[in-house]
């Protein structure tokens, strides 16, 4: 018997040539089991080449949960980062998806430079850096995680209030897996897709395939809908002067490079008292400065401790 687990993950990380070499050495008449979140692209090649008359078992829903609000925000290309910063600076955990590893790295740097405590998660990071960044996100020392689709494959972090598709995925199954990182175990959450003029047709087609009826809005930075999607005060941490704002970069042999902790001064756009929705507080915006120790240290080893000394 031959078992291949996380086949789509293997494809994302570029391991399919090695997987094929290993499968070529297994008995052709033996039983083969393949587990994957999707059966597209490279995984489909494995299915057609190595599985004979396979039986498919599916345990995931083919549609997105209807209780989760989906927003398609039509923005100008020059406004996309500003809108993303506004959403990510709200209270709660935000998971941002980028299509490529390079794009995830770039977005993380831009968010940190804008004052958002962000870290990255993608295949170019060593295992220790990935674990450290995921722990920081789960513990709350970093409130925004910028990831490629690798993060939608079996990674569970509680209380993700907002999922943002900064880059719309190529196909609807990836959209469903990304979006499934919020509103887990009965919690609430919101899914946002940022789309520019050239992406509108593709995103609408993706929404039809995913079986969702999103709210589509054309907007600019400062639009009131942004406060409705992500209520609460916007908190920005001043990045350290003269320091490269790149958290937990891989530098070979699985090692990571971390940046220094930001200046303790924080800029906060606070809001008046209002109702709470999805773990975020709604209200009327204002701007003020607050002081105090910055909770974010890029690539830090901060984590909540479980019984027995294990961190999560």
Protein Blocks (a to p, Z undefined) as FASTA:
>chain_A
ZZdehklmmmmnopmmmmmmmmmmpcfkbccddddfbfghjlmmmmmmmpghiacddfbd
fbdcfklccddddddfklmmmmmmmmmmpgcjdddddfbfklmmmmmmmmmmnopacddd
dfkbcfklmmmmmmmmmnopambdcddfklmnopacehiabdcdfbacfbfklmmmmmmm
goiehiacdddddddfklmmmmmmmmmmnopacddddddehiaklmmmmgcjddddddde
hiacdehiaeejhiacddddddfbdcdddddddddeehiacddddddddedddfbdghia
bdcddehhiaZZ
